[in-house]
């Protein structure tokens, strides 16, 4: 895959993922069926489908995954900024589309709440940082284990882990675990002027997952070695 195709796939895949996940939350809100398991499954399937459709076993669709793989030497650092920009752009368009489609039926604020990520406030914020760090650590460990294998197993494992993250910490943080999802939502709602932005809490979704990525980079390779590492050229 050439560089241009890679960027297009990352943008479209992240758009697809964020759009479908946000629409699932908006639908649950509109039907007053805020079942965590249903929403978690929707996010899991959205991510798995995005991986299968756009990039297969090499898809990132998440800046933290891109950065984690760069730390491990799988992705060149020079390529990281453009990949991340493509991901954020895709997430922005996906979130904006979801907000636009639902704002006319459930109102601007409700649609905005479906698109954005944060549930944590006040004294919960430090706990939210820890939660995002720990679940991002788990997510990156799964990615390190499966990337470079088959697209089917990678997409399924990646998606199910993301969905499990929502199921475990969604009540506390909304389980972003994805910088593109966080920034894309905030940017889209800022432009839409929906009144649902939470820029003051974005630091939670920067510090927490960043810590999780570093922990996965430091500790996972020390305890696990497998044939996937060899196929992607990890030392």
C-alpha positions in Angstrom: 0.0 0.0 0.0 1.5 3.4 -1.0 1.5 6.4 1.3 -1.5 8.1 -0.3 -3.6 5.0 -0.1 -2.6 4.5 3.5 -3.7 8.0 4.4 -7.0 7.7 2.5 -7.7 4.3 4.2 -7.0 5.8 7.7 -9.2 8.8 7.1 -12.1 6.8 5.7 -11.8 4.0 8.2 -11.8 6.4 11.2 -14.7 8.3 9.6 -16.6 5.0 9.3 -15.8 4.0 12.8 -16.7 7.3 14.5 -19.9 7.8 12.5 -21.3 4.3 13.2 -20.4 4.4 16.9 -21.9 7.9 17.4 -25.0 6.9 15.5 -25.4 3.9 17.7 -25.3 6.1 20.8 -27.7 8.7 19.3 -30.1 5.9 18.4 -30.0 4.5 21.9 -30.7 8.0 23.3 -33.5 8.6 20.9 -35.2 5.3 21.7 -34.4 5.7 25.5 -32.6 2.4 25.3 -29.2 3.3 26.9 -28.1 -0.3 27.4 -24.3 -0.3 27.9 -23.9 -3.8 26.4 -25.7 -2.8 23.2 -23.6 0.4 22.8 -20.4 -1.5 23.6 -21.2 -4.1 20.9 -22.0 -1.3 18.4 -18.6 0.3 19.0 -16.9 -3.1 18.7 -18.6 -4.0 15.5 -18.1 -0.5 14.1 -14.3 -0.7 14.7 -14.1 -4.3 13.4 -16.0 -3.4 10.2 -13.8 -0.3 9.7 -10.7 -2.4 10.0 -12.0 -5.0 7.6 -13.1 -2.5 5.0 -10.1 -0.1 5.3 -6.7 -1.5 5.7 -7.2 -5.0 7.1 -4.5 -6.2 9.5 -2.5 -3.0 9.0 -5.2 -0.5 9.9 -4.7 1.8 12.9 -7.7 4.2 12.9 -6.4 5.6 16.2 -3.5 7.9 16.8 -2.5 6.0 20.0 -2.1 2.9 18.0 0.0 4.7 15.4 2.2 6.2 18.1 2.5 2.9 19.9 3.6 1.2 16.7 6.1 4.0 16.1 7.5 3.4 19.5 8.0 -0.2 18.6 9.7 0.6 15.3 6.8 -0.7 13.1 5.9 2.8 11.8 8.4 5.4 10.8 8.1 8.5 13.0 8.2 10.7 9.9 4.9 9.1 8.8 3.1 9.6 12.1 2.0 13.3 11.7 0.2 12.7 8.4 -1.4 9.5 9.6 -2.7 11.2 12.7 -4.0 14.2 10.7 -5.8 11.8 8.4 -7.4 10.0 11.4 -8.5 13.2 13.1 -10.0 14.6 9.8 -11.9 11.3 9.3 -13.2 11.4 12.9 -14.2 15.0 12.5 -16.3 14.3 9.4 -17.8 11.2 10.9 -18.8 13.0 14.1 -20.2 16.0 12.2 -22.3 13.8 10.0 -23.7 11.9 13.0 -24.5 15.2 14.8 -26.1 16.6 11.7 -28.3 13.6 11.1 -29.6 13.4 14.6 -29.8 17.1 15.6 -33.1 17.7 13.8 -34.8 14.8 15.6 -33.4 14.9 19.1 -32.1 18.4 19.4 -28.6 20.0 19.2 -27.6 19.2 22.7 -28.7 15.6 22.7 -27.0 14.9 19.4 -23.9 16.6 20.7 -23.9 14.4 23.8 -24.1 11.3 21.6 -21.1 12.5 19.5 -18.8 13.6 22.3 -16.9 11.4 24.7 -16.6 12.6 28.2 -18.8 11.6 31.1 -16.3 12.5 33.9 -16.5 15.8 35.9 -14.9 17.3 39.0 -13.3 14.8 41.3 -13.9 12.0 38.9 -11.3 13.3 36.4 -8.2 11.7 38.0 -10.0 8.4 38.1 -10.9 9.0 34.5 -7.2 9.5 33.6 -6.3 6.2 35.3 -9.2 4.4 33.6 -8.3 5.6 30.2 -4.6 4.7 30.8 -5.3 1.1 31.9 -7.8 0.3 29.2 -5.6 1.9 26.5 -2.8 -0.3 27.8 -5.0 -3.4 27.3 -6.0 -2.2 23.8 -2.4 -1.6 22.7 -1.4 -5.0 24.0 -4.0 -6.7 21.9 -2.9 -4.6 18.9 0.7 -5.5 19.4 -0.3 -9.2 19.6 -2.5 -9.3 16.5 -1.3 -6.6 14.0 0.3 -8.1 11.0 -1.7 -11.3 11.2 -4.9 -11.9 9.4 -7.3 -9.0 8.9 -10.2 -11.1 10.2 -8.6 -11.9 13.6 -7.0 -8.4 14.0 -10.3 -6.6 13.3 -12.3 -8.9 15.6 -9.8 -8.7 18.4 -9.2 -5.0 18.1 -13.0 -4.3 17.9 -14.0 -6.5 20.8 -11.3 -5.1 23.0 -12.5 -1.6 22.2 -16.1 -2.6 23.0 -15.0 -4.2 26.2 -13.3 -0.9 27.1 -16.6 0.9 26.7 -18.4 -1.7 28.8 -15.9 -1.3 31.6 -15.2 2.4 31.8 -17.9 3.9 29.6 -19.9 5.2 32.6 -16.8 7.0 33.9 -15.2 8.4 30.7 -17.2 7.5 27.7 -14.2 5.2 26.9 -12.6 7.3 24.2 -9.2 5.5 24.0 -8.8 7.3 20.7 -7.4 10.8 20.2 -9.0 11.1 16.8 -12.4 10.3 18.3 -11.9 12.8 21.1 -10.6 15.7 18.9 -12.9 15.0 16.0 -16.0 15.2 18.2 -14.8 18.4 19.9 -14.0 20.1 16.6 -17.3 19.0 15.0 -19.4 20.3 17.9 -17.4 23.5 18.1 -18.1 24.2 14.4 -21.7 23.1 14.8 -22.0 25.4 17.9 -24.1 22.8 19.6 -23.2 23.8 23.2 -22.0 20.3 24.0 -18.2 20.7 23.8 -16.0 19.8 26.7 -12.6 21.2 25.8 -11.8 21.8 29.4 -11.7 18.0 30.0 -9.8 17.1 26.9 -6.5 16.8 28.9 -8.0 13.6 30.4 -8.0 12.0 27.0 -4.5 13.2 26.2 -2.7 12.2 29.4 -4.5 8.9 30.3 -4.1 7.1 26.9 -0.6 8.5 26.5 0.4 6.8 29.7 -1.3 3.6 28.6 0.6 3.6 25.3 4.0 4.1 27.0 3.2 1.3 29.5 2.3 -1.1 26.7 5.5 -0.2 24.9 7.6 -0.7 27.9 6.1 -3.8 29.4 4.3 -5.9 26.8 7.3 -6.9 24.6 9.3 -7.9 27.8 6.8 -10.6 28.6 5.3 -11.7 25.2 7.1 -12.7 22.0 5.2 -14.2 19.1 5.3 -14.8 15.4 3.3 -11.7 14.7 6.2 -9.6 16.0 8.4 -11.3 13.4 6.1 -10.7 10.5 5.9 -7.0 11.2 9.6 -6.7 11.9 9.5 -5.9 15.6 12.9 -6.3 17.2 
